[in-house]
Amino acid sequence: MSTMLQAKKVNWSRIIFVLCFILVPTINFLVFYVYVNFDGILMAFYRYDVNYNKIWGLDNFTMFFDELFHQSNGIQLAFLNTFKTFLIVLLIFPWGIVVSYFLYKKIPLYKTFRVLFFLPSIINGIITVIVYKNFVSVEGPIAMMVQNMLGLPEPPDLLGDPRFANTFVWIHMLWLSFPGDMIIWGGAFARIPDGVIESGRIDGASWITELVKIILPMIWPTFALKAIMLISSVFGASGAVFLLTNGDYGTITFSAWQYIQIRNNANNPNSVVYNYVSAIGIIVTLVSMVLVLLGKWAENRLFKDVDY
Amino acid sequence: MKIKFLDRKSTAEKILYSFMFVLFSLFALSYLYIFFWGIVASLKTHTENVMKPFAFPEVPQWKNFKEVFTLFTPNDTTFLEMTFNSIFFSVVPAAGGIMFTAMLAYVTTKYKFWGSQIYYYLSFVVMLLPIYSSGGAMFKLIYNLGLMNNYLFVITAFGGIGASYMYFAAFFKNLSWSYAEAAFIDGANDWQVFFRVMLPQSMTMLGALFLLSWMGAWNSYDAQLLYLPELPTLSVGIYLFDFDMKYYVRRDLLFAACMVSSIPTLIVFICFNNIMMNNVSLGGIKE
């Protein structure tokens, strides 16, 4: 009896230990994630009148759809640019695997490349933007090249001219994204047993066969996870628009638009702009949720039989 | 054992590897050039930077690096104050965030209690589903909590649910409990087991994630610009100096500040790049 009681005795020191470990992250999550998102949903359904009284309704949503479909303004352009940028992100994604593959296959100077390719991640984005802006400035070599190619009377302001600004925001993105997600892919490749690759080579597998039919199925969990994360980030696709152009000259993207709206109204935390931004955010989140579910469904459906 | 002929490549592969080598070299050189150009620009006078942005300095202006500490004062904040802010707003959130994540992942994978598994699913959702409607609400909350322009803003980083949780959870799941059992037999309590036995085994991954997180925070400008404009970090200071004073800014000082602010991340990267690049993996291998 006493043993049973002892066995059932509550281990308070262990409970305190567990509580101490989960308390801060849990409170942080409840406040800065759950509450914030809940409040964000609520905010989407009200606006303030002149006396700061809340007026509940769907005004923010109707305003959004009205602006999206009937008015030619920033939000239409923001979505259009976001989708175009996402297409570039889609291209960068497989390219990153190819780059990591050649590093994994120990291309000459691979160790040096690995270090140098990480530089864009460690250099402050503001610094790379300042350098890039100097390159593409009117006095720079690239503006002169464009002038000669297009026969323009004078070198164009490549980031200040709507004809070129988007292209040069994307070139900046492509330039710095060239190495892709080297750490993740490199980590996944490194765990593939050497024997698997060697037996493929003995069987005469070319590099593309090796990459697509041997390596990719082996790192499938990583690939699938990254692919779903990529799909979910469709509305976050944006180059360094805020730093390069501040969203001007036809370069605005959805995430840059959201950031600029919030920053421009930072002196008034009760601004109705926040409610409008929240309403659009809800719609966009719902769409990306559907995309993630579709992506997950496709992954399970289409690639179920891929095995090694 | 490696078989020698496997390393031989066909002509097509040799061409491909050569092409990739040239391409890799071009991009690698362009990344190096950022530094080279930055150093050259920081050694020029303001006029040289404006008139001849791609020329070498006639006389290297080493004084620019000295003047950064006295004349580079966006928002009336000195360079040393910005450096302190940068250190504070990068080290504290990175260290706190990673530590709380490791602690959460440890107890939820090694101690079974009601709700322990929910953190895994929450992390999965947070990682896969960015919620786009929270920007305004977050700003309001930070404002209402008085965290704007406040050093306590760092508490927002003391989470533990998200991508980093997945790394730690995978690590601790695979870490044998027999180490802990041996320590318990020797009389250690739960705290001692975690801090003296289990956590030290995750040090390489913990170090890698800390360094990556620290570098991200050191270079970050968007959240700081929004929530901490009066406590500018070096990144925010450079932004304010360049972008908000476009036509009056002394370019020589700006580039010197850029170069000086890059030194800590560069040194850390040179010293620890192997740790950072070899100890993070996501998703695993298909068996």
Interface residues (C-beta under 8 A of the other chain):
Chain A: S13 R14 F17 V18 F21 I22 V24 P25 N28 F29 V31 F32 Y33 Y35 V36 N37 D39 G40 I41 M43 A44 V99 F102 I107 P108 L109 T112 F113 R114 V115 L116 F117 F118 L119 P120 S121 I122 I123 N124 G125 I126 I127 T128 I130 V131 N134 S137 E139 G140 P141 W175 F178 P179 M182 I183 I184 G186 G187 A188 A190 R191 I192 E198 R201 I202 S206 W207 P217 M218 I219 W220 P221 T222 F223 A224 L225 K226 I228 M229 S232 S233 F235 G236 F242 L243 N246 F254 Q258 Y259 I262 R263 A266 P269 N270 V273 Y274 N275 V277 S278 A279 I280 G281 I282 V284 T285 S288 M289 V292 D307 Y308
Chain B: K2 I3 L6 S10 A12 E13 L16 Y17 M20 F21 F24 S25 F27 A28 S30 Y31 L32 I34 F35 W37 G38 A41 P53 F54 F100 T101 M103 L104 Y106 V107 T108 Y111 F113 Y119 L122 V126 M127 L128 L129 P130 I131 Y132 S133 S134 G135 G136 A137 M138 F139 K140 L141 Y143 N144 I155 T156 F158 G159 G160 I161 N189 D190 W191 L212 M215 W218 N219 Y221 D222 L225 L226 P229 L234 S235 I238 Y239 D242 F243 L254 F255 C258 S261 S262 T265 L266 F269 N273 M276 M277 N278 N279 V280 S281 L282 G283 G284 I285 K286
